[in-house]
Amino acid sequence: MTDLENVSFQRTSGEKLPFEGDNFDVVISNGVVNLIPDKAAALREAMRVLIPGGRLMVADQFMAGQLQKDLKARLDSRFQ
């Protein structure tokens, strides 16, 4: 999959990472946190596995505020 010797891919739960603490320089989450039921646990895990002074990068979608009823009705009708 890659010629890099220090890269691996693992499928795991974001709420319980199978890595020792203080193990990574960088943790990157791109479009994942919004899909995890316990977001606080996922962020705690990311911070747990980072070395002191490590970096966390999260890029995701979120909604601020309430979805307007008319907009919700329009969206609902598109997917029926």
mmJSON file of the N, C-alpha and C atoms, coordinates in Angstrom:
{"data_MODEL":{"atom_site":{
"group_PDB":["ATOM","ATOM","ATOM","ATOM","ATOM","ATOM","ATOM","ATOM","ATOM","ATOM","ATOM","ATOM","ATOM","ATOM","ATOM","ATOM","ATOM","ATOM","ATOM","ATOM","ATOM","ATOM","ATOM","ATOM","ATOM","ATOM","ATOM","ATOM","ATOM","ATOM","ATOM","ATOM","ATOM","ATOM","ATOM","ATOM","ATOM","ATOM","ATOM","ATOM","ATOM","ATOM","ATOM","ATOM","ATOM","ATOM","ATOM","ATOM","ATOM","ATOM","ATOM","ATOM","ATOM","ATOM","ATOM","ATOM","ATOM","ATOM","ATOM","ATOM","ATOM","ATOM","ATOM","ATOM","ATOM","ATOM","ATOM","ATOM","ATOM","ATOM","ATOM","ATOM","ATOM","ATOM","ATOM","ATOM","ATOM","ATOM","ATOM","ATOM","ATOM","ATOM","ATOM","ATOM","ATOM","ATOM","ATOM","ATOM","ATOM","ATOM","ATOM","ATOM","ATOM","ATOM","ATOM","ATOM","ATOM","ATOM","ATOM","ATOM","ATOM","ATOM","ATOM","ATOM","ATOM","ATOM","ATOM","ATOM","ATOM","ATOM","ATOM","ATOM","ATOM","ATOM","ATOM","ATOM","ATOM","ATOM","ATOM","ATOM","ATOM","ATOM","ATOM","ATOM","ATOM","ATOM","ATOM","ATOM","ATOM","ATOM","ATOM","ATOM","ATOM","ATOM","ATOM","ATOM","ATOM","ATOM","ATOM","ATOM","ATOM","ATOM","ATOM","ATOM","ATOM","ATOM","ATOM","ATOM","ATOM","ATOM","ATOM","ATOM","ATOM","ATOM","ATOM","ATOM","ATOM","ATOM","ATOM","ATOM","ATOM","ATOM","ATOM","ATOM","ATOM","ATOM","ATOM","ATOM","ATOM","ATOM","ATOM","ATOM","ATOM","ATOM","ATOM","ATOM","ATOM","ATOM","ATOM","ATOM","ATOM","ATOM","ATOM","ATOM","ATOM","ATOM","ATOM","ATOM","ATOM","ATOM","ATOM","ATOM","ATOM","ATOM","ATOM","ATOM","ATOM","ATOM","ATOM","ATOM","ATOM","ATOM","ATOM","ATOM","ATOM","ATOM","ATOM","ATOM","ATOM","ATOM","ATOM","ATOM","ATOM","ATOM","ATOM","ATOM","ATOM","ATOM","ATOM","ATOM","ATOM","ATOM","ATOM","ATOM","ATOM","ATOM","ATOM","ATOM","ATOM","ATOM","ATOM","ATOM","ATOM","ATOM","ATOM","ATOM","ATOM","ATOM","ATOM","ATOM"],
"id":[1,2,3,4,5,6,7,8,9,10,11,12,13,14,15,16,17,18,19,20,21,22,23,24,25,26,27,28,29,30,31,32,33,34,35,36,37,38,39,40,41,42,43,44,45,46,47,48,49,50,51,52,53,54,55,56,57,58,59,60,61,62,63,64,65,66,67,68,69,70,71,72,73,74,75,76,77,78,79,80,81,82,83,84,85,86,87,88,89,90,91,92,93,94,95,96,97,98,99,100,101,102,103,104,105,106,107,108,109,110,111,112,113,114,115,116,117,118,119,120,121,122,123,124,125,126,127,128,129,130,131,132,133,134,135,136,137,138,139,140,141,142,143,144,145,146,147,148,149,150,151,152,153,154,155,156,157,158,159,160,161,162,163,164,165,166,167,168,169,170,171,172,173,174,175,176,177,178,179,180,181,182,183,184,185,186,187,188,189,190,191,192,193,194,195,196,197,198,199,200,201,202,203,204,205,206,207,208,209,210,211,212,213,214,215,216,217,218,219,220,221,222,223,224,225,226,227,228,229,230,231,232,233,234,235,236,237,238,239,240],
"type_symbol":["N","C","C","N","C","C","N","C","C","N","C","C","N","C","C","N","C","C","N","C","C","N","C","C","N","C","C","N","C","C","N","C","C","N","C","C","N","C","C","N","C","C","N","C","C","N","C","C","N","C","C","N","C","C","N","C","C","N","C","C","N","C","C","N","C","C","N","C","C","N","C","C","N","C","C","N","C","C","N","C","C","N","C","C","N","C","C","N","C","C","N","C","C","N","C","C","N","C","C","N","C","C","N","C","C","N","C","C","N","C","C","N","C","C","N","C","C","N","C","C","N","C","C","N","C","C","N","C","C","N","C","C","N","C","C","N","C","C","N","C","C","N","C","C","N","C","C","N","C","C","N","C","C","N","C","C","N","C","C","N","C","C","N","C","C","N","C","C","N","C","C","N","C","C","N","C","C","N","C","C","N","C","C","N","C","C","N","C","C","N","C","C","N","C","C","N","C","C","N","C","C","N","C","C","N","C","C","N","C","C","N","C","C","N","C","C","N","C","C","N","C","C","N","C","C","N","C","C","N","C","C","N","C","C","N","C","C","N","C","C"],
"label_atom_id":["N","CA","C","N","CA","C","N","CA","C","N","CA","C","N","CA","C","N","CA","C","N","CA","C","N","CA","C","N","CA","C","N","CA","C","N","CA","C","N","CA","C","N","CA","C","N","CA","C","N","CA","C","N","CA","C","N","CA","C","N","CA","C","N","CA","C","N","CA","C","N","CA","C","N","CA","C","N","CA","C","N","CA","C","N","CA","C","N","CA","C","N","CA","C","N","CA","C","N","CA","C","N","CA","C","N","CA","C","N","CA","C","N","CA","C","N","CA","C","N","CA","C","N","CA","C","N","CA","C","N","CA","C","N","CA","C","N","CA","C","N","CA","C","N","CA","C","N","CA","C","N","CA","C","N","CA","C","N","CA","C","N","CA","C","N","CA","C","N","CA","C","N","CA","C","N","CA","C","N","CA","C","N","CA","C","N","CA","C","N","CA","C","N","CA","C","N","CA","C","N","CA","C","N","CA","C","N","CA","C","N","CA","C","N","CA","C","N","CA","C","N","CA","C","N","CA","C","N","CA","C","N","CA","C","N","CA","C","N","CA","C","N","CA","C","N","CA","C","N","CA","C","N","CA","C","N","CA","C","N","CA","C","N","CA","C","N","CA","C","N","CA","C","N","CA","C","N","CA","C"],
"label_alt_id":[null,null,null,null,null,null,null,null,null,null,null,null,null,null,null,null,null,null,null,null,null,null,null,null,null,null,null,null,null,null,null,null,null,null,null,null,null,null,null,null,null,null,null,null,null,null,null,null,null,null,null,null,null,null,null,null,null,null,null,null,null,null,null,null,null,null,null,null,null,null,null,null,null,null,null,null,null,null,null,null,null,null,null,null,null,null,null,null,null,null,null,null,null,null,null,null,null,null,null,null,null,null,null,null,null,null,null,null,null,null,null,null,null,null,null,null,null,null,null,null,null,null,null,null,null,null,null,null,null,null,null,null,null,null,null,null,null,null,null,null,null,null,null,null,null,null,null,null,null,null,null,null,null,null,null,null,null,null,null,null,null,null,null,null,null,null,null,null,null,null,null,null,null,null,null,null,null,null,null,null,null,null,null,null,null,null,null,null,null,null,null,null,null,null,null,null,null,null,null,null,null,null,null,null,null,null,null,null,null,null,null,null,null,null,null,null,null,null,null,null,null,null,null,null,null,null,null,null,null,null,null,null,null,null,null,null,null,null,null,null],
"label_comp_id":["MET","MET","MET","THR","THR","THR","ASP","ASP","ASP","LEU","LEU","LEU","GLU","GLU","GLU","ASN","ASN","ASN","VAL","VAL","VAL","SER","SER","SER","PHE","PHE","PHE","GLN","GLN","GLN","ARG","ARG","ARG","THR","THR","THR","SER","SER","SER","GLY","GLY","GLY","GLU","GLU","GLU","LYS","LYS","LYS","LEU","LEU","LEU","PRO","PRO","PRO","PHE","PHE","PHE","GLU","GLU","GLU","GLY","GLY","GLY","ASP","ASP","ASP","ASN","ASN","ASN","PHE","PHE","PHE","ASP","ASP","ASP","VAL","VAL","VAL","VAL","VAL","VAL","ILE","ILE","ILE","SER","SER","SER","ASN","ASN","ASN","GLY","GLY","GLY","VAL","VAL","VAL","VAL","VAL","VAL","ASN","ASN","ASN","LEU","LEU","LEU","ILE","ILE","ILE","PRO","PRO","PRO","ASP","ASP","ASP","LYS","LYS","LYS","ALA","ALA","ALA","ALA","ALA","ALA","ALA","ALA","ALA","LEU","LEU","LEU","ARG","ARG","ARG","GLU","GLU","GLU","ALA","ALA","ALA","MET","MET","MET","ARG","ARG","ARG","VAL","VAL","VAL","LEU","LEU","LEU","ILE","ILE","ILE","PRO","PRO","PRO","GLY","GLY","GLY","GLY","GLY","GLY","ARG","ARG","ARG","LEU","LEU","LEU","MET","MET","MET","VAL","VAL","VAL","ALA","ALA","ALA","ASP","ASP","ASP","GLN","GLN","GLN","PHE","PHE","PHE","MET","MET","MET","ALA","ALA","ALA","GLY","GLY","GLY","GLN","GLN","GLN","LEU","LEU","LEU","GLN","GLN","GLN","LYS","LYS","LYS","ASP","ASP","ASP","LEU","LEU","LEU","LYS","LYS","LYS","ALA","ALA","ALA","ARG","ARG","ARG","LEU","LEU","LEU","ASP","ASP","ASP","SER","SER","SER","ARG","ARG","ARG","PHE","PHE","PHE","GLN","GLN","GLN"],
"label_asym_id":["A","A","A","A","A","A","A","A","A","A","A","A","A","A","A","A","A","A","A","A","A","A","A","A","A","A","A","A","A","A","A","A","A","A","A","A","A","A","A","A","A","A","A","A","A","A","A","A","A","A","A","A","A","A","A","A","A","A","A","A","A","A","A","A","A","A","A","A","A","A","A","A","A","A","A","A","A","A","A","A","A","A","A","A","A","A","A","A","A","A","A","A","A","A","A","A","A","A","A","A","A","A","A","A","A","A","A","A","A","A","A","A","A","A","A","A","A","A","A","A","A","A","A","A","A","A","A","A","A","A","A","A","A","A","A","A","A","A","A","A","A","A","A","A","A","A","A","A","A","A","A","A","A","A","A","A","A","A","A","A","A","A","A","A","A","A","A","A","A","A","A","A","A","A","A","A","A","A","A","A","A","A","A","A","A","A","A","A","A","A","A","A","A","A","A","A","A","A","A","A","A","A","A","A","A","A","A","A","A","A","A","A","A","A","A","A","A","A","A","A","A","A","A","A","A","A","A","A","A","A","A","A","A","A","A","A","A","A","A","A"],
"label_entity_id":["1","1","1","1","1","1","1","1","1","1","1","1","1","1","1","1","1","1","1","1","1","1","1","1","1","1","1","1","1","1","1","1","1","1","1","1","1","1","1","1","1","1","1","1","1","1","1","1","1","1","1","1","1","1","1","1","1","1","1","1","1","1","1","1","1","1","1","1","1","1","1","1","1","1","1","1","1","1","1","1","1","1","1","1","1","1","1","1","1","1","1","1","1","1","1","1","1","1","1","1","1","1","1","1","1","1","1","1","1","1","1","1","1","1","1","1","1","1","1","1","1","1","1","1","1","1","1","1","1","1","1","1","1","1","1","1","1","1","1","1","1","1","1","1","1","1","1","1","1","1","1","1","1","1","1","1","1","1","1","1","1","1","1","1","1","1","1","1","1","1","1","1","1","1","1","1","1","1","1","1","1","1","1","1","1","1","1","1","1","1","1","1","1","1","1","1","1","1","1","1","1","1","1","1","1","1","1","1","1","1","1","1","1","1","1","1","1","1","1","1","1","1","1","1","1","1","1","1","1","1","1","1","1","1","1","1","1","1","1","1"],
"label_seq_id":[1,1,1,2,2,2,3,3,3,4,4,4,5,5,5,6,6,6,7,7,7,8,8,8,9,9,9,10,10,10,11,11,11,12,12,12,13,13,13,14,14,14,15,15,15,16,16,16,17,17,17,18,18,18,19,19,19,20,20,20,21,21,21,22,22,22,23,23,23,24,24,24,25,25,25,26,26,26,27,27,27,28,28,28,29,29,29,30,30,30,31,31,31,32,32,32,33,33,33,34,34,34,35,35,35,36,36,36,37,37,37,38,38,38,39,39,39,40,40,40,41,41,41,42,42,42,43,43,43,44,44,44,45,45,45,46,46,46,47,47,47,48,48,48,49,49,49,50,50,50,51,51,51,52,52,52,53,53,53,54,54,54,55,55,55,56,56,56,57,57,57,58,58,58,59,59,59,60,60,60,61,61,61,62,62,62,63,63,63,64,64,64,65,65,65,66,66,66,67,67,67,68,68,68,69,69,69,70,70,70,71,71,71,72,72,72,73,73,73,74,74,74,75,75,75,76,76,76,77,77,77,78,78,78,79,79,79,80,80,80],
"pdbx_PDB_ins_code":[null,null,null,null,null,null,null,null,null,null,null,null,null,null,null,null,null,null,null,null,null,null,null,null,null,null,null,null,null,null,null,null,null,null,null,null,null,null,null,null,null,null,null,null,null,null,null,null,null,null,null,null,null,null,null,null,null,null,null,null,null,null,null,null,null,null,null,null,null,null,null,null,null,null,null,null,null,null,null,null,null,null,null,null,null,null,null,null,null,null,null,null,null,null,null,null,null,null,null,null,null,null,null,null,null,null,null,null,null,null,null,null,null,null,null,null,null,null,null,null,null,null,null,null,null,null,null,null,null,null,null,null,null,null,null,null,null,null,null,null,null,null,null,null,null,null,null,null,null,null,null,null,null,null,null,null,null,null,null,null,null,null,null,null,null,null,null,null,null,null,null,null,null,null,null,null,null,null,null,null,null,null,null,null,null,null,null,null,null,null,null,null,null,null,null,null,null,null,null,null,null,null,null,null,null,null,null,null,null,null,null,null,null,null,null,null,null,null,null,null,null,null,null,null,null,null,null,null,null,null,null,null,null,null,null,null,null,null,null,null],
"Cartn_x":[0.824,0.0,0.87,2.0,2.897,4.332,5.265,6.679,7.289,6.512,7.024,7.053,8.171,8.312,7.726,7.501,7.021,5.552,4.786,3.363,2.572,1.498,0.592,-0.839,-1.771,-3.184,-3.889,-4.742,-5.49,-6.932,-7.844,-9.257,-9.553,-10.046,-10.285,-11.357,-11.741,-12.715,-12.004,-12.581,-12.024,-12.213,-13.11,-13.392,-12.47,-11.738,-10.807,-9.664,-8.656,-7.536,-6.613,-6.123,-5.292,-3.797,-3.483,-2.097,-1.738,-0.462,0.004,-0.087,-0.181,-0.211,1.128,1.104,2.326,3.117,2.442,3.046,3.16,2.36,2.319,2.654,3.375,3.671,2.445,1.647,0.505,-0.661,-1.852,-3.087,-3.94,-4.369,-5.182,-6.523,-7.598,-8.94,-9.609,-9.94,-10.548,-11.907,-12.968,-14.318,-14.736,-14.24,-14.527,-15.276,-14.911,-15.466,-16.991,-17.54,-19.003,-19.705,-18.996,-19.581,-19.434,-18.656,-18.395,-19.443,-20.136,-21.178,-20.668,-19.568,-19.04,-17.854,-18.161,-17.134,-16.113,-16.573,-15.662,-14.649,-15.093,-14.177,-13.153,-13.59,-12.678,-11.605,-11.997,-11.009,-10.073,-10.599,-9.729,-8.693,-9.14,-8.222,-7.148,-7.542,-6.565,-5.523,-5.968,-5.029,-4.16,-4.711,-3.969,-2.788,-2.979,-1.914,-0.89,-1.18,-0.215,0.919,2.123,3.241,3.02,3.654,3.568,4.049,3.254,3.581,3.179,2.527,2.073,0.949,0.595,-0.415,-1.63,-2.795,-4.065,-4.689,-5.057,-5.72,-7.058,-8.137,-9.474,-10.125,-10.574,-11.339,-12.644,-13.752,-15.024,-16.155,-17.358,-18.558,-19.35,-20.002,-20.925,-21.956,-23.081,-24.145,-24.214,-24.225,-24.372,-25.815,-26.505,-27.88,-28.876,-30.106,-31.202,-31.392,-31.76,-32.121,-33.508,-33.644,-34.93,-35.951,-37.185,-38.226,-38.46,-38.504,-38.765,-37.609,-36.386,-35.229,-35.238,-35.57,-35.638,-36.697,-37.839,-38.896,-38.418,-37.723,-37.204,-36.189,-35.306,-34.306,-34.96,-35.932,-36.634,-37.324,-37.926,-38.667,-37.728,-36.496,-35.53,-35.132,-35.199,-34.699,-35.807,-37.011,-38.113,-38.397],
"Cartn_y":[-1.196,0.0,1.263,1.198,2.348,1.856,2.633,2.283,2.808,3.543,4.085,3.002,2.885,1.842,2.225,3.505,3.94,4.342,3.786,4.095,2.795,2.823,1.671,2.193,1.367,1.714,0.689,1.184,0.291,0.759,-0.182,0.132,-0.101,0.926,0.837,1.834,1.803,2.749,4.031,5.153,6.435,6.697,5.951,6.131,5.31,4.374,3.544,3.128,3.967,3.718,2.648,1.721,0.62,0.96,2.159,2.609,3.058,2.953,3.453,4.976,5.532,6.984,7.601,8.894,9.643,8.956,8.639,7.821,8.512,9.569,10.181,11.67,12.144,13.567,14.333,13.695,14.346,13.362,13.856,13.105,13.955,13.359,14.067,13.35,14.107,13.573,14.434,13.825,14.566,13.952,14.616,14.169,12.928,12.761,11.553,11.849,12.888,13.143,13.243,13.832,13.964,12.61,11.56,10.231,9.385,9.84,9.077,9.442,8.452,8.757,9.523,9.089,9.746,10.625,11.832,12.737,13.121,13.316,13.673,12.555,11.306,10.175,10.128,10.387,10.375,11.448,12.635,13.71,13.414,12.813,12.411,11.388,10.434,9.418,10.043,10.963,11.641,12.355,13.032,13.75,12.778,11.64,10.647,10.088,9.834,9.21,10.217,11.503,12.527,12.666,12.883,13.197,14.6,14.93,16.311,17.281,18.276,19.235,18.763,17.578,17.066,17.922,17.661,18.479,17.641,18.232,17.625,18.507,17.891,18.623,17.948,18.701,18.185,19.048,18.425,19.108,18.338,19.013,18.306,19.276,18.73,19.527,19.553,20.645,20.705,21.771,21.667,22.644,23.476,24.765,25.668,26.162,25.939,26.402,25.37,25.795,24.926,24.951,23.81,23.744,24.361,25.324,25.986,24.993,25.108,24.142,24.104,25.257,25.24,24.609,24.858,24.251,22.746,22.334,20.915,20.232,20.849,20.275,20.123,21.108,21.031,19.904,19.788,18.732,17.366,17.234,15.967,15.532,16.46,16.122,15.66,16.109,15.704,14.244,13.705,12.357,11.34,11.657,10.704,10.003],
"Cartn_z":[0.0,0.0,0.0,0.702,0.744,0.865,0.381,0.503,1.805,2.58,3.832,4.893,5.587,6.596,7.944,8.185,9.496,9.47,8.527,8.395,8.449,9.218,9.216,9.299,8.863,8.909,9.778,10.686,11.556,11.63,11.613,11.806,13.283,13.949,15.386,15.8,17.042,17.583,17.991,17.62,18.036,19.516,20.143,21.573,22.464,21.877,22.641,21.711,21.628,20.73,21.302,20.46,20.941,20.979,21.433,21.465,22.875,23.205,24.489,24.502,25.698,25.837,25.479,25.206,24.875,23.755,22.664,21.624,20.267,20.018,18.692,18.753,17.74,17.607,17.126,16.258,15.624,15.558,15.839,15.61,14.675,13.564,12.576,12.447,12.55,12.348,11.288,10.16,9.063,8.747,9.183,8.886,9.648,10.868,11.636,12.927,13.64,14.974,14.936,13.902,13.843,13.735,13.361,13.232,14.498,15.457,16.682,17.727,18.289,19.281,20.505,21.099,22.299,21.906,21.463,20.961,22.027,23.253,24.343,24.574,24.542,24.72,23.59,22.369,21.226,21.373,21.8,21.975,23.145,24.222,25.343,24.873,24.064,23.545,22.658,21.804,20.942,21.788,22.835,23.706,24.506,24.887,25.67,24.885,23.586,22.799,22.28,22.388,21.957,22.964,22.448,23.334,23.898,25.027,25.521,24.437,24.158,23.103,21.717,21.623,20.335,19.771,18.535,17.859,17.471,17.679,17.292,16.217,15.077,14.007,13.744,13.866,13.606,12.54,11.474,10.434,10.303,10.534,10.55,10.265,10.195,9.996,11.295,11.54,12.662,12.366,13.069,12.898,14.167,14.017,15.149,15.164,16.252,16.369,15.881,15.753,15.358,13.844,13.302,11.897,11.745,10.861,10.676,10.147,10.646,10.27,8.766,8.098,6.665,5.902,6.323,5.685,5.929,7.137,7.452,6.578,6.406,5.579,4.133,3.624,2.252,2.114,3.081,3.035,3.153,4.067,4.24,2.947,2.233,1.021,-0.1,-0.086,-1.117,-0.988,0.23,0.465,0.699,0.245,0.384,-0.909],
"occupancy":[1.0,1.0,1.0,1.0,1.0,1.0,1.0,1.0,1.0,1.0,1.0,1.0,1.0,1.0,1.0,1.0,1.0,1.0,1.0,1.0,1.0,1.0,1.0,1.0,1.0,1.0,1.0,1.0,1.0,1.0,1.0,1.0,1.0,1.0,1.0,1.0,1.0,1.0,1.0,1.0,1.0,1.0,1.0,1.0,1.0,1.0,1.0,1.0,1.0,1.0,1.0,1.0,1.0,1.0,1.0,1.0,1.0,1.0,1.0,1.0,1.0,1.0,1.0,1.0,1.0,1.0,1.0,1.0,1.0,1.0,1.0,1.0,1.0,1.0,1.0,1.0,1.0,1.0,1.0,1.0,1.0,1.0,1.0,1.0,1.0,1.0,1.0,1.0,1.0,1.0,1.0,1.0,1.0,1.0,1.0,1.0,1.0,1.0,1.0,1.0,1.0,1.0,1.0,1.0,1.0,1.0,1.0,1.0,1.0,1.0,1.0,1.0,1.0,1.0,1.0,1.0,1.0,1.0,1.0,1.0,1.0,1.0,1.0,1.0,1.0,1.0,1.0,1.0,1.0,1.0,1.0,1.0,1.0,1.0,1.0,1.0,1.0,1.0,1.0,1.0,1.0,1.0,1.0,1.0,1.0,1.0,1.0,1.0,1.0,1.0,1.0,1.0,1.0,1.0,1.0,1.0,1.0,1.0,1.0,1.0,1.0,1.0,1.0,1.0,1.0,1.0,1.0,1.0,1.0,1.0,1.0,1.0,1.0,1.0,1.0,1.0,1.0,1.0,1.0,1.0,1.0,1.0,1.0,1.0,1.0,1.0,1.0,1.0,1.0,1.0,1.0,1.0,1.0,1.0,1.0,1.0,1.0,1.0,1.0,1.0,1.0,1.0,1.0,1.0,1.0,1.0,1.0,1.0,1.0,1.0,1.0,1.0,1.0,1.0,1.0,1.0,1.0,1.0,1.0,1.0,1.0,1.0,1.0,1.0,1.0,1.0,1.0,1.0,1.0,1.0,1.0,1.0,1.0,1.0,1.0,1.0,1.0,1.0,1.0,1.0],
"B_iso_or_equiv":[0.0,0.0,0.0,0.0,0.0,0.0,0.0,0.0,0.0,0.0,0.0,0.0,0.0,0.0,0.0,0.0,0.0,0.0,0.0,0.0,0.0,0.0,0.0,0.0,0.0,0.0,0.0,0.0,0.0,0.0,0.0,0.0,0.0,0.0,0.0,0.0,0.0,0.0,0.0,0.0,0.0,0.0,0.0,0.0,0.0,0.0,0.0,0.0,0.0,0.0,0.0,0.0,0.0,0.0,0.0,0.0,0.0,0.0,0.0,0.0,0.0,0.0,0.0,0.0,0.0,0.0,0.0,0.0,0.0,0.0,0.0,0.0,0.0,0.0,0.0,0.0,0.0,0.0,0.0,0.0,0.0,0.0,0.0,0.0,0.0,0.0,0.0,0.0,0.0,0.0,0.0,0.0,0.0,0.0,0.0,0.0,0.0,0.0,0.0,0.0,0.0,0.0,0.0,0.0,0.0,0.0,0.0,0.0,0.0,0.0,0.0,0.0,0.0,0.0,0.0,0.0,0.0,0.0,0.0,0.0,0.0,0.0,0.0,0.0,0.0,0.0,0.0,0.0,0.0,0.0,0.0,0.0,0.0,0.0,0.0,0.0,0.0,0.0,0.0,0.0,0.0,0.0,0.0,0.0,0.0,0.0,0.0,0.0,0.0,0.0,0.0,0.0,0.0,0.0,0.0,0.0,0.0,0.0,0.0,0.0,0.0,0.0,0.0,0.0,0.0,0.0,0.0,0.0,0.0,0.0,0.0,0.0,0.0,0.0,0.0,0.0,0.0,0.0,0.0,0.0,0.0,0.0,0.0,0.0,0.0,0.0,0.0,0.0,0.0,0.0,0.0,0.0,0.0,0.0,0.0,0.0,0.0,0.0,0.0,0.0,0.0,0.0,0.0,0.0,0.0,0.0,0.0,0.0,0.0,0.0,0.0,0.0,0.0,0.0,0.0,0.0,0.0,0.0,0.0,0.0,0.0,0.0,0.0,0.0,0.0,0.0,0.0,0.0,0.0,0.0,0.0,0.0,0.0,0.0,0.0,0.0,0.0,0.0,0.0,0.0],
"pdbx_formal_charge":[null,null,null,null,null,null,null,null,null,null,null,null,null,null,null,null,null,null,null,null,null,null,null,null,null,null,null,null,null,null,null,null,null,null,null,null,null,null,null,null,null,null,null,null,null,null,null,null,null,null,null,null,null,null,null,null,null,null,null,null,null,null,null,null,null,null,null,null,null,null,null,null,null,null,null,null,null,null,null,null,null,null,null,null,null,null,null,null,null,null,null,null,null,null,null,null,null,null,null,null,null,null,null,null,null,null,null,null,null,null,null,null,null,null,null,null,null,null,null,null,null,null,null,null,null,null,null,null,null,null,null,null,null,null,null,null,null,null,null,null,null,null,null,null,null,null,null,null,null,null,null,null,null,null,null,null,null,null,null,null,null,null,null,null,null,null,null,null,null,null,null,null,null,null,null,null,null,null,null,null,null,null,null,null,null,null,null,null,null,null,null,null,null,null,null,null,null,null,null,null,null,null,null,null,null,null,null,null,null,null,null,null,null,null,null,null,null,null,null,null,null,null,null,null,null,null,null,null,null,null,null,null,null,null,null,null,null,null,null,null],
"auth_seq_id":[1,1,1,2,2,2,3,3,3,4,4,4,5,5,5,6,6,6,7,7,7,8,8,8,9,9,9,10,10,10,11,11,11,12,12,12,13,13,13,14,14,14,15,15,15,16,16,16,17,17,17,18,18,18,19,19,19,20,20,20,21,21,21,22,22,22,23,23,23,24,24,24,25,25,25,26,26,26,27,27,27,28,28,28,29,29,29,30,30,30,31,31,31,32,32,32,33,33,33,34,34,34,35,35,35,36,36,36,37,37,37,38,38,38,39,39,39,40,40,40,41,41,41,42,42,42,43,43,43,44,44,44,45,45,45,46,46,46,47,47,47,48,48,48,49,49,49,50,50,50,51,51,51,52,52,52,53,53,53,54,54,54,55,55,55,56,56,56,57,57,57,58,58,58,59,59,59,60,60,60,61,61,61,62,62,62,63,63,63,64,64,64,65,65,65,66,66,66,67,67,67,68,68,68,69,69,69,70,70,70,71,71,71,72,72,72,73,73,73,74,74,74,75,75,75,76,76,76,77,77,77,78,78,78,79,79,79,80,80,80],
"auth_comp_id":["MET","MET","MET","THR","THR","THR","ASP","ASP","ASP","LEU","LEU","LEU","GLU","GLU","GLU","ASN","ASN","ASN","VAL","VAL","VAL","SER","SER","SER","PHE","PHE","PHE","GLN","GLN","GLN","ARG","ARG","ARG","THR","THR","THR","SER","SER","SER","GLY","GLY","GLY","GLU","GLU","GLU","LYS","LYS","LYS","LEU","LEU","LEU","PRO","PRO","PRO","PHE","PHE","PHE","GLU","GLU","GLU","GLY","GLY","GLY","ASP","ASP","ASP","ASN","ASN","ASN","PHE","PHE","PHE","ASP","ASP","ASP","VAL","VAL","VAL","VAL","VAL","VAL","ILE","ILE","ILE","SER","SER","SER","ASN","ASN","ASN","GLY","GLY","GLY","VAL","VAL","VAL","VAL","VAL","VAL","ASN","ASN","ASN","LEU","LEU","LEU","ILE","ILE","ILE","PRO","PRO","PRO","ASP","ASP","ASP","LYS","LYS","LYS","ALA","ALA","ALA","ALA","ALA","ALA","ALA","ALA","ALA","LEU","LEU","LEU","ARG","ARG","ARG","GLU","GLU","GLU","ALA","ALA","ALA","MET","MET","MET","ARG","ARG","ARG","VAL","VAL","VAL","LEU","LEU","LEU","ILE","ILE","ILE","PRO","PRO","PRO","GLY","GLY","GLY","GLY","GLY","GLY","ARG","ARG","ARG","LEU","LEU","LEU","MET","MET","MET","VAL","VAL","VAL","ALA","ALA","ALA","ASP","ASP","ASP","GLN","GLN","GLN","PHE","PHE","PHE","MET","MET","MET","ALA","ALA","ALA","GLY","GLY","GLY","GLN","GLN","GLN","LEU","LEU","LEU","GLN","GLN","GLN","LYS","LYS","LYS","ASP","ASP","ASP","LEU","LEU","LEU","LYS","LYS","LYS","ALA","ALA","ALA","ARG","ARG","ARG","LEU","LEU","LEU","ASP","ASP","ASP","SER","SER","SER","ARG","ARG","ARG","PHE","PHE","PHE","GLN","GLN","GLN"],
"auth_asym_id":["A","A","A","A","A","A","A","A","A","A","A","A","A","A","A","A","A","A","A","A","A","A","A","A","A","A","A","A","A","A","A","A","A","A","A","A","A","A","A","A","A","A","A","A","A","A","A","A","A","A","A","A","A","A","A","A","A","A","A","A","A","A","A","A","A","A","A","A","A","A","A","A","A","A","A","A","A","A","A","A","A","A","A","A","A","A","A","A","A","A","A","A","A","A","A","A","A","A","A","A","A","A","A","A","A","A","A","A","A","A","A","A","A","A","A","A","A","A","A","A","A","A","A","A","A","A","A","A","A","A","A","A","A","A","A","A","A","A","A","A","A","A","A","A","A","A","A","A","A","A","A","A","A","A","A","A","A","A","A","A","A","A","A","A","A","A","A","A","A","A","A","A","A","A","A","A","A","A","A","A","A","A","A","A","A","A","A","A","A","A","A","A","A","A","A","A","A","A","A","A","A","A","A","A","A","A","A","A","A","A","A","A","A","A","A","A","A","A","A","A","A","A","A","A","A","A","A","A","A","A","A","A","A","A","A","A","A","A","A","A"],
"auth_atom_id":["N","CA","C","N","CA","C","N","CA","C","N","CA","C","N","CA","C","N","CA","C","N","CA","C","N","CA","C","N","CA","C","N","CA","C","N","CA","C","N","CA","C","N","CA","C","N","CA","C","N","CA","C","N","CA","C","N","CA","C","N","CA","C","N","CA","C","N","CA","C","N","CA","C","N","CA","C","N","CA","C","N","CA","C","N","CA","C","N","CA","C","N","CA","C","N","CA","C","N","CA","C","N","CA","C","N","CA","C","N","CA","C","N","CA","C","N","CA","C","N","CA","C","N","CA","C","N","CA","C","N","CA","C","N","CA","C","N","CA","C","N","CA","C","N","CA","C","N","CA","C","N","CA","C","N","CA","C","N","CA","C","N","CA","C","N","CA","C","N","CA","C","N","CA","C","N","CA","C","N","CA","C","N","CA","C","N","CA","C","N","CA","C","N","CA","C","N","CA","C","N","CA","C","N","CA","C","N","CA","C","N","CA","C","N","CA","C","N","CA","C","N","CA","C","N","CA","C","N","CA","C","N","CA","C","N","CA","C","N","CA","C","N","CA","C","N","CA","C","N","CA","C","N","CA","C","N","CA","C","N","CA","C","N","CA","C","N","CA","C","N","CA","C","N","CA","C","N","CA","C"],
"pdbx_PDB_model_num":[1,1,1,1,1,1,1,1,1,1,1,1,1,1,1,1,1,1,1,1,1,1,1,1,1,1,1,1,1,1,1,1,1,1,1,1,1,1,1,1,1,1,1,1,1,1,1,1,1,1,1,1,1,1,1,1,1,1,1,1,1,1,1,1,1,1,1,1,1,1,1,1,1,1,1,1,1,1,1,1,1,1,1,1,1,1,1,1,1,1,1,1,1,1,1,1,1,1,1,1,1,1,1,1,1,1,1,1,1,1,1,1,1,1,1,1,1,1,1,1,1,1,1,1,1,1,1,1,1,1,1,1,1,1,1,1,1,1,1,1,1,1,1,1,1,1,1,1,1,1,1,1,1,1,1,1,1,1,1,1,1,1,1,1,1,1,1,1,1,1,1,1,1,1,1,1,1,1,1,1,1,1,1,1,1,1,1,1,1,1,1,1,1,1,1,1,1,1,1,1,1,1,1,1,1,1,1,1,1,1,1,1,1,1,1,1,1,1,1,1,1,1,1,1,1,1,1,1,1,1,1,1,1,1,1,1,1,1,1,1]
}}}
